[in-house]
Amino acid sequence: MNINYWVLYKEISLTFILFTIAFFLLLILRKFLTKFMDKNSIDPNRKKIILNLFYIFLYSIIAVILLFIWGVNLKEFTLFISSILAVLGVAFVAQWSVLSNLTSSVILFFFHPVRIGDKIRILDKDFELTGEVVDITGFFFFIITDEGENISFSNSIILQKGIEIITKTKEEVEIPKENIED
């Protein structure tokens, strides 16, 4: 049995270095994301979803780097990745897919001005709906209409509809105390 201990030592050392860098990177990026979410008064449920998606993304990158450190064949790996990307590409195009809704929830979180507690009007040629945003989860957007009806939309549909924000939440309307001059 011929074991090259130098190669094994190198792989273990690089793995340790990768885990150390990933640990500190995780701490720094989590602190940054938490500050961003607190600054924008994001709902705790949405914080949890975004942090979980962030962890999945970071751990996936670490897994790929580990595969290269431990000598996985590049041709087999690219075949595997291209198969995964083909499935993801079909899922992104399909509006009804779970992946499309998860992607839409991330877009709603970072780039959409609607927040929980806002009173909104969903503009549609067939019907107009007015209500208060109650919750935005990983898959659904929940509102309570002025008539008291609980209605949910998939996140991908919300991105396609025109939304008018009638009133903002109280936290966004109030002027922060540090901005008031003495």
Buried (B, 14 or more C-beta within 10 A) or exposed (E): EEEEEEEEEEBEEBBEEBEEEBEEEBEEBBEEBBEEBEEEEBBEEBBEBBBEBBEEEBEEEBEEBBBEBEEEEEEEEEEEEEEEEEEEEEBEEEEEBEBBBBBBBBBBBEEBEBBBBBBBBBEEEEEEBBBBBBBBBBBBBBBBEEEEEEEEBBBBBBBEEEBEBEEBBEEBEEEEEEEEEE
